[in-house]
Amino acid sequence: MPIDPLSEGKEDTGPDSYVLDKEEKKKKDFSDESRVEIPEATDMARDGDLSGALERLLALEKRARLGGDVRTVSETALVIVKLCFELEHWEELNANITLLCKRRGQYKQVQVKVIQEGAERVSKIKDKGVKLQLIETLRTVSEGKIYVEAERARLTMELSRMKEAEGDIASAADILQEEQVETYGAMNKREKLDYLLEQVRLCLDKQDYVRALIIAKKVNRKTIEEGDLEDIKVRFYRLLIRYYSHEKDPLELARAYSAIFRTPGIQEHPEDWEPELTSAVVMLAISPFDNHQVDLVHKMLQEEKLEQLPEYKSLLTHFVTDELAQWPLPEHESITQHPLLADSKDWYLPMLRDRVIQHDIRVVAKFYTRISAARLAQMLQLSKDESEKYLCDMVTSTTSERLIAKIDRPAGVITFRGRKTANDHLSEWTADISELLGLVEKTCHIIHKEHAIHKAHAAQRLATDS
């Protein structure tokens, strides 16, 4: 390609020349200059001329930055922050942190060190207003920078705690929710989990239960089962207990109590595991009847430590046997001493009574196809109207505890067998025919066997006579 003679002797100002200039600047070393400037500026600041010292240090920082000396830039920036902090010039501190982090072409390493230095010194500030201003400054300069995401998250946590200490729970929760720490790679596992649990706790304190559940689902249940995270696991399930207590979900409460009970650290001391085990049993007893509840009850009955609590084992046994339990239960006196059941005005004890009555109705439905309403009420130890109410609730239920029954009020008769459809009749007929054919085949086999035996005996007699 021919060279344009007009371009000869002109300075190249394209992007390639910028890269070349930057490479050349990286070769400059300002360490000797910094060894002279930094001590002199420090002495000047301590003698009362902080503005003059900062001017000299900022000029050195600029020359080193343009020259590509990252080490000198970092050292100078840290000295500026330390001097402002040491002399308690808070406005200068905030202004220079912002200036150092937002200067054109500033190195990431320098920004990280400045923000880390400021974050470390936040806890040493006693004045609340000054501390709050410094946190806001550091959060502003670190916003959107992935390389200081961990420092920003810790500052946000500190700011949230300050708001909570002031009694502003709503602001504390909103501030902490800004950080999506589950995506941060700079934070270790424990710190992430602790952060998420604080977010859940503040949401519960704020009574924002929907958001609390959303954040709780970010916690990996397999991760908190690791041995060094037992305290995190217990805290997590304690928060879930708060949430599901509000939602009145006894099955999830039973799972949460069971998870705490099975924690190795809890298993070591009876005073720790006994309240968790008894609470899990109570929650299972008042859980709605379904496959999950039955499975958990059978698993809980296999727990060895439950042998030491015979009243609670007996309570669960009522729900897996086809016998009428009848309210009040035989162990009523002992189980009502449990904190969850001590207050009859709370929802736990009335729900336990409902579960016992529903269990008894299912037992009756298993052994009776037709029964009078008076006899059913007698078995349940209820009035006719109350027993009919429970029966209707089970018939109209949309869950797996739904019962098939019909009430003939004029006759006072309850039928527990539902009307069969055409498919049911056909299936029953097919089953009967299959059973009949099986009996015919078995009979034929027996007849052939008798013929064979008779022939064998006859042949044996002929052989003996001859």
C-alpha positions as semicolon CSV with decimal commas, in nm:
position;residue;x (nm);y (nm);z (nm)
1;M;0,000;0,000;0,000
2;P;0,156;0,340;-0,098
3;I;0,240;0,585;0,179
4;D;0,076;0,926;0,168
5;P;0,359;1,180;0,165
6;L;0,136;1,434;0,345
7;S;0,117;1,200;0,645
8;E;0,492;1,190;0,693
9;G;0,612;1,379;0,998
10;K;0,262;1,395;1,153
11;E;0,191;1,254;1,499
12;D;-0,030;0,944;1,500
13;T;-0,334;1,016;1,715
14;G;-0,539;0,700;1,646
15;P;-0,645;0,437;1,900
16;D;-0,332;0,231;1,838
17;S;-0,113;0,521;1,942
18;Y;-0,313;0,549;2,270
19;V;-0,239;0,183;2,343
20;L;0,129;0,236;2,262
21;D;0,146;0,546;2,481
22;K;-0,021;0,355;2,764
23;E;0,232;0,074;2,731
24;E;0,515;0,325;2,743
25;K;0,368;0,494;3,051
26;K;0,355;0,163;3,236
27;K;0,732;0,156;3,234
28;K;0,761;0,464;3,458
29;D;0,842;0,415;3,826
30;F;0,747;0,675;4,088
31;S;0,861;0,482;4,395
32;D;1,157;0,715;4,463
33;E;0,937;1,020;4,433
34;S;0,672;0,865;4,659
35;R;0,931;0,791;4,930
36;V;0,996;1,164;4,950
37;E;0,651;1,311;4,887
38;I;0,441;1,087;5,115
39;P;0,637;1,149;5,441
40;E;0,656;1,523;5,373
41;A;0,284;1,543;5,298
42;T;0,206;1,339;5,609
43;D;0,408;1,574;5,831
44;M;0,244;1,875;5,664
45;A;-0,105;1,733;5,737
46;R;-0,022;1,661;6,100
47;D;0,110;2,012;6,137
48;G;-0,233;2,144;6,041
49;D;-0,207;2,195;5,665
50;L;-0,425;1,905;5,546
51;S;-0,537;2,086;5,229
52;G;-0,180;2,144;5,115
53;A;-0,086;1,785;5,193
54;L;-0,382;1,651;4,997
55;E;-0,291;1,868;4,698
56;R;0,062;1,725;4,693
57;L;-0,063;1,367;4,734
58;L;-0,331;1,404;4,467
59;A;-0,073;1,551;4,228
60;L;0,156;1,252;4,297
61;E;-0,137;1,013;4,248
62;K;-0,217;1,173;3,913
63;R;0,140;1,151;3,786
64;A;0,170;0,789;3,897
65;R;-0,168;0,700;3,745
66;L;-0,082;0,854;3,413
67;G;0,256;0,688;3,431
68;G;0,103;0,348;3,498
69;D;0,261;0,293;3,842
70;V;-0,023;0,107;4,013
71;R;0,172;0,043;4,331
72;T;0,242;0,412;4,391
73;V;-0,116;0,507;4,306
74;S;-0,249;0,254;4,558
75;E;-0,006;0,363;4,829
76;T;-0,084;0,733;4,776
77;A;-0,460;0,677;4,775
78;L;-0,444;0,479;5,101
79;V;-0,235;0,753;5,265
80;I;-0,497;1,013;5,166
81;V;-0,777;0,804;5,324
82;K;-0,576;0,734;5,639
83;L;-0,480;1,098;5,692
84;C;-0,840;1,217;5,658
85;F;-0,955;0,952;5,901
86;E;-0,673;1,012;6,147
87;L;-0,738;1,389;6,157
88;E;-1,117;1,333;6,156
89;H;-1,181;1,553;5,854
90;W;-1,492;1,364;5,750
91;E;-1,600;1,590;5,464
92;E;-1,253;1,568;5,311
93;L;-1,262;1,189;5,362
94;N;-1,590;1,145;5,175
95;A;-1,492;1,387;4,900
96;N;-1,154;1,224;4,839
97;I;-1,294;0,869;4,841
98;T;-1,538;0,977;4,571
99;L;-1,265;1,159;4,380
100;L;-1,016;0,871;4,392
101;C;-1,273;0,611;4,280
102;K;-1,421;0,817;3,999
103;R;-1,106;0,960;3,842
104;R;-1,068;0,892;3,473
105;G;-0,869;0,578;3,404
106;Q;-0,849;0,481;3,771
107;Y;-0,723;0,129;3,826
108;K;-0,956;-0,135;3,971
109;Q;-0,693;-0,238;4,225
110;V;-0,684;0,117;4,361
111;Q;-1,063;0,141;4,386
112;V;-1,076;-0,193;4,569
113;K;-0,813;-0,087;4,821
114;V;-0,974;0,252;4,884
115;I;-1,318;0,098;4,939
116;Q;-1,176;-0,180;5,157
117;E;-0,984;0,072;5,368
118;G;-1,296;0,283;5,414
119;A;-1,512;-0,021;5,495
120;E;-1,267;-0,141;5,759
121;R;-1,272;0,196;5,934
122;V;-1,651;0,234;5,938
123;S;-1,689;0,034;6,260
124;K;-1,436;0,259;6,438
125;I;-1,644;0,573;6,391
126;K;-1,855;0,656;6,696
127;D;-2,062;0,944;6,559
128;K;-2,375;0,798;6,397
129;G;-2,418;1,079;6,142
130;V;-2,056;1,063;6,026
131;K;-2,074;0,684;6,007
132;L;-2,392;0,696;5,802
133;Q;-2,244;0,950;5,560
134;L;-1,931;0,740;5,508
135;I;-2,136;0,426;5,444
136;E;-2,347;0,608;5,187
137;T;-2,034;0,741;5,016
138;L;-1,876;0,395;4,997
139;R;-2,200;0,239;4,872
140;T;-2,228;0,507;4,603
141;V;-1,877;0,458;4,466
142;S;-1,909;0,076;4,478
143;E;-2,246;0,060;4,303
144;G;-2,245;-0,162;3,995
145;K;-1,882;-0,272;4,043
146;I;-1,859;-0,648;4,060
147;Y;-1,505;-0,645;4,200
148;V;-1,621;-0,479;4,525
149;E;-1,959;-0,652;4,557
150;A;-1,865;-0,823;4,883
151;E;-1,757;-0,494;5,046
152;R;-2,076;-0,324;4,928
153;A;-2,285;-0,609;5,071
154;R;-2,115;-0,577;5,411
155;L;-2,169;-0,201;5,412
156;T;-2,534;-0,255;5,326
157;M;-2,565;-0,497;5,617
158;E;-2,413;-0,237;5,852
159;L;-2,651;0,030;5,723
160;S;-2,946;-0,205;5,769
161;R;-2,844;-0,276;6,128
162;M;-2,827;0,095;6,199
163;K;-3,179;0,143;6,063
164;E;-3,303;-0,151;6,267
165;A;-3,143;-0,009;6,583
166;E;-3,338;0,311;6,520
167;G;-3,659;0,107;6,505
168;D;-3,713;0,152;6,131
169;I;-3,764;-0,215;6,041
170;A;-3,923;-0,142;5,703
171;S;-3,624;0,064;5,582
172;A;-3,379;-0,193;5,719
173;A;-3,554;-0,472;5,525
174;D;-3,577;-0,269;5,204
175;I;-3,208;-0,172;5,218
176;L;-3,090;-0,527;5,277
177;Q;-3,301;-0,667;4,994
178;E;-3,111;-0,454;4,742
179;E;-2,824;-0,702;4,745
180;Q;-2,866;-1,030;4,555
181;V;-2,587;-1,205;4,743
182;E;-2,670;-1,551;4,606
183;T;-2,497;-1,445;4,281
184;Y;-2,184;-1,303;4,448
185;G;-1,867;-1,502;4,397
186;A;-1,650;-1,300;4,635
187;M;-1,844;-1,405;4,947
188;N;-1,794;-1,740;5,114
189;K;-2,075;-1,988;5,171
190;R;-2,138;-1,905;5,536
191;E;-2,146;-1,530;5,476
192;K;-2,395;-1,569;5,191
193;L;-2,626;-1,788;5,399
194;D;-2,603;-1,552;5,696
195;Y;-2,695;-1,262;5,467
196;L;-2,996;-1,447;5,323
197;L;-3,119;-1,539;5,671
198;E;-3,097;-1,176;5,780
199;Q;-3,305;-1,080;5,477
200;V;-3,566;-1,342;5,571
201;R;-3,569;-1,230;5,936
202;L;-3,623;-0,866;5,851
203;C;-3,901;-0,955;5,606
204;L;-4,074;-1,152;5,881
205;D;-4,028;-0,863;6,125
206;K;-4,176;-0,635;5,860
207;Q;-4,459;-0,890;5,812
208;D;-4,376;-0,920;5,444
209;Y;-4,441;-1,295;5,438
210;V;-4,453;-1,338;5,061
211;R;-4,105;-1,194;5,012
212;A;-3,976;-1,387;5,313
213;L;-4,072;-1,716;5,148
214;I;-3,921;-1,611;4,814
215;I;-3,586;-1,535;4,980
216;A;-3,602;-1,852;5,194
217;K;-3,629;-2,060;4,877
218;K;-3,287;-1,928;4,770
219;V;-3,127;-2,122;5,055
220;N;-2,998;-2,460;4,937
221;R;-3,119;-2,721;5,188
222;K;-2,839;-2,961;5,099
223;T;-2,576;-2,696;5,168
224;I;-2,696;-2,622;5,522
225;E;-2,671;-2,993;5,606
226;E;-2,291;-2,964;5,604
227;G;-2,130;-3,017;5,943
228;D;-1,981;-2,670;5,986
229;L;-2,314;-2,498;5,912
230;E;-2,528;-2,646;6,189
231;D;-2,597;-2,307;6,348
232;I;-2,707;-2,171;6,008
233;K;-2,936;-2,472;5,961
234;V;-3,104;-2,422;6,300
235;R;-3,151;-2,049;6,236
236;F;-3,299;-2,121;5,892
237;Y;-3,558;-2,365;6,023
238;R;-3,643;-2,135;6,316
239;L;-3,730;-1,867;6,061
240;L;-3,937;-2,117;5,862
241;I;-4,124;-2,202;6,183
242;R;-4,211;-1,834;6,222
243;Y;-4,335;-1,820;5,865
244;Y;-4,540;-2,141;5,868
245;S;-4,685;-2,056;6,211
246;H;-4,829;-1,745;6,051
247;E;-4,956;-1,948;5,754
248;K;-5,095;-2,218;5,989
249;D;-4,929;-2,500;5,791
250;P;-4,872;-2,780;6,047
251;L;-4,714;-3,026;5,802
252;E;-4,437;-2,781;5,708
253;L;-4,396;-2,695;6,077
254;A;-4,350;-3,066;6,150
255;R;-4,081;-3,089;5,882
256;A;-3,901;-2,785;6,023
257;Y;-3,905;-2,918;6,380
258;S;-3,791;-3,260;6,256
259;A;-3,499;-3,103;6,067
260;I;-3,385;-2,922;6,383
261;F;-3,430;-3,239;6,589
262;R;-3,209;-3,440;6,349
263;T;-2,923;-3,189;6,368
264;P;-2,621;-3,371;6,522
265;G;-2,549;-3,088;6,767
266;I;-2,908;-3,098;6,894
267;Q;-2,907;-3,478;6,929
268;E;-2,630;-3,467;7,189
269;H;-2,837;-3,312;7,470
270;P;-3,186;-3,428;7,580
271;E;-3,281;-3,076;7,687
272;D;-3,224;-2,966;7,327
273;W;-3,381;-3,249;7,124
274;E;-3,683;-3,324;7,344
275;P;-3,870;-2,994;7,278
276;E;-3,805;-3,029;6,904
277;L;-3,921;-3,390;6,892
278;T;-4,238;-3,325;7,091
279;S;-4,318;-3,021;6,875
280;A;-4,270;-3,228;6,559
281;V;-4,507;-3,496;6,696
282;V;-4,773;-3,239;6,786
283;M;-4,749;-3,077;6,441
284;L;-4,779;-3,416;6,269
285;A;-5,084;-3,498;6,479
286;I;-5,263;-3,181;6,372
287;S;-5,157;-3,203;6,006
288;P;-5,427;-3,276;5,746
289;F;-5,459;-3,641;5,645
290;D;-5,275;-3,719;5,321
291;N;-5,001;-3,944;5,188
292;H;-4,724;-3,711;5,305
293;Q;-4,863;-3,692;5,656
294;V;-4,904;-4,070;5,684
295;D;-4,550;-4,128;5,555
296;L;-4,399;-3,881;5,805
297;V;-4,601;-4,034;6,092
298;H;-4,470;-4,383;6,015
299;K;-4,113;-4,253;5,992
300;M;-4,150;-4,066;6,320
301;L;-4,282;-4,378;6,496
302;Q;-3,956;-4,552;6,404
303;E;-3,754;-4,287;6,590
304;E;-3,575;-4,450;6,885
305;K;-3,585;-4,142;7,106
306;L;-3,965;-4,141;7,083
307;E;-3,962;-4,448;7,310
308;Q;-3,857;-4,214;7,591
309;L;-4,177;-4,011;7,539
310;P;-4,459;-4,273;7,559
311;E;-4,742;-4,016;7,569
312;Y;-4,635;-3,860;7,241
313;K;-4,577;-4,198;7,077
314;S;-4,927;-4,298;7,183
315;L;-5,062;-3,974;7,034
316;L;-4,917;-4,060;6,691
317;T;-5,024;-4,423;6,716
318;H;-5,391;-4,318;6,727
319;F;-5,361;-4,186;6,371
320;V;-5,219;-4,505;6,216
321;T;-5,456;-4,758;6,377
322;D;-5,810;-4,837;6,267
323;E;-5,960;-4,770;6,607
324;L;-6,170;-4,488;6,744
325;A;-5,950;-4,241;6,932
326;Q;-6,235;-4,028;7,074
327;W;-6,181;-3,682;7,215
328;P;-6,047;-3,612;7,477
329;L;-5,760;-3,853;7,422
330;P;-5,634;-4,077;7,705
331;E;-5,306;-3,879;7,715
332;H;-5,487;-3,544;7,706
333;E;-5,357;-3,431;8,047
334;S;-4,991;-3,484;7,961
335;I;-4,984;-3,350;7,604
336;T;-5,168;-3,030;7,696
337;Q;-4,865;-2,942;7,908
338;H;-4,676;-2,884;7,583
339;P;-4,623;-2,510;7,512
340;L;-4,803;-2,534;7,178
341;L;-5,113;-2,693;7,330
342;A;-5,117;-2,515;7,665
343;D;-5,325;-2,222;7,536
344;S;-5,669;-2,345;7,433
345;K;-5,736;-2,012;7,257
346;D;-5,453;-2,074;7,009
347;W;-5,521;-2,268;6,689
348;Y;-5,316;-2,577;6,778
349;L;-5,545;-2,747;7,033
350;P;-5,875;-2,692;6,842
351;M;-5,710;-2,826;6,527
352;L;-5,589;-3,136;6,715
353;R;-5,948;-3,200;6,824
354;D;-6,063;-3,164;6,461
355;R;-5,802;-3,416;6,342
356;V;-5,907;-3,670;6,605
357;I;-6,275;-3,642;6,507
358;Q;-6,189;-3,667;6,135
359;H;-5,980;-3,977;6,205
360;D;-6,273;-4,137;6,388
361;I;-6,507;-4,062;6,096
362;R;-6,263;-4,230;5,854
363;V;-6,249;-4,536;6,080
364;V;-6,629;-4,556;6,089
365;A;-6,643;-4,518;5,709
366;K;-6,400;-4,808;5,674
367;F;-6,615;-5,052;5,871
368;Y;-6,967;-4,928;5,792
369;T;-7,145;-4,881;5,461
370;R;-7,461;-4,747;5,630
371;I;-7,502;-4,606;5,978
372;S;-7,762;-4,397;6,154
373;A;-7,675;-4,036;6,232
374;A;-7,754;-4,092;6,599
375;R;-7,517;-4,389;6,621
376;L;-7,239;-4,193;6,448
377;A;-7,281;-3,902;6,689
378;Q;-7,267;-4,149;6,979
379;M;-6,941;-4,298;6,850
380;L;-6,786;-3,955;6,803
381;Q;-6,918;-3,833;7,139
382;L;-7,072;-3,530;6,965
383;S;-7,415;-3,391;6,902
384;K;-7,591;-3,488;6,579
385;D;-7,552;-3,140;6,436
386;E;-7,180;-3,121;6,516
387;S;-7,108;-3,468;6,380
388;E;-7,299;-3,379;6,062
389;K;-7,095;-3,060;6,028
390;Y;-6,765;-3,252;6,046
391;L;-6,894;-3,510;5,799
392;C;-7,005;-3,242;5,552
393;D;-6,668;-3,066;5,577
394;M;-6,490;-3,391;5,489
395;V;-6,726;-3,464;5,199
396;T;-6,685;-3,117;5,048
397;S;-6,307;-3,101;5,109
398;T;-6,089;-3,055;4,801
399;T;-5,784;-3,222;4,958
400;S;-5,690;-3,588;4,985
401;E;-5,885;-3,618;5,313
402;R;-6,208;-3,599;5,112
403;L;-6,468;-3,857;5,211
404;I;-6,741;-4,015;4,994
405;A;-7,071;-4,018;5,185
406;K;-7,439;-3,932;5,148
407;I;-7,679;-3,821;5,421
408;D;-8,047;-3,915;5,415
409;R;-8,182;-3,665;5,666
410;P;-8,547;-3,779;5,676
411;A;-8,438;-4,136;5,741
412;G;-8,144;-4,028;5,957
413;V;-7,908;-4,260;5,770
414;I;-7,556;-4,198;5,639
415;T;-7,423;-4,403;5,350
416;F;-7,046;-4,419;5,303
417;R;-7,047;-4,599;4,969
418;G;-7,068;-4,372;4,670
419;R;-7,274;-4,438;4,357
420;K;-7,088;-4,658;4,112
421;T;-7,034;-4,543;3,757
422;A;-7,064;-4,763;3,447
423;N;-6,688;-4,808;3,445
424;D;-6,694;-4,922;3,807
425;H;-6,963;-5,181;3,732
426;L;-6,770;-5,304;3,429
427;S;-6,447;-5,328;3,626
428;E;-6,625;-5,520;3,904
429;W;-6,783;-5,759;3,651
430;T;-6,446;-5,815;3,483
431;A;-6,288;-5,892;3,820
432;D;-6,566;-6,138;3,903
433;I;-6,531;-6,317;3,567
434;S;-6,153;-6,338;3,613
435;E;-6,202;-6,486;3,958
436;L;-6,458;-6,737;3,823
437;L;-6,227;-6,849;3,541
438;G;-5,948;-6,886;3,790
439;L;-6,161;-7,113;4,008
440;V;-6,266;-7,323;3,704
441;E;-5,903;-7,367;3,599
442;K;-5,803;-7,463;3,952
443;T;-6,089;-7,716;3,970
444;C;-5,986;-7,871;3,638
445;H;-5,632;-7,903;3,761
446;I;-5,748;-8,081;4,078
447;I;-5,967;-8,320;3,874
448;H;-5,676;-8,410;3,642
449;K;-5,459;-8,463;3,947
450;E;-5,716;-8,704;4,098
451;H;-5,738;-8,898;3,767
452;A;-5,360;-8,930;3,757
453;I;-5,345;-9,055;4,114
454;H;-5,628;-9,305;4,052
455;K;-5,452;-9,445;3,743
456;A;-5,127;-9,480;3,933
457;H;-5,299;-9,674;4,214
458;A;-5,473;-9,900;3,962
459;A;-5,146;-9,978;3,783
460;Q;-4,980;-10,054;4,116
461;R;-5,258;-10,302;4,212
462;L;-5,228;-10,484;3,877
463;A;-4,856;-10,519;3,921
464;T;-4,906;-10,661;4,272
465;D;-5,171;-10,915;4,161
466;S;-4,954;-11,045;3,878
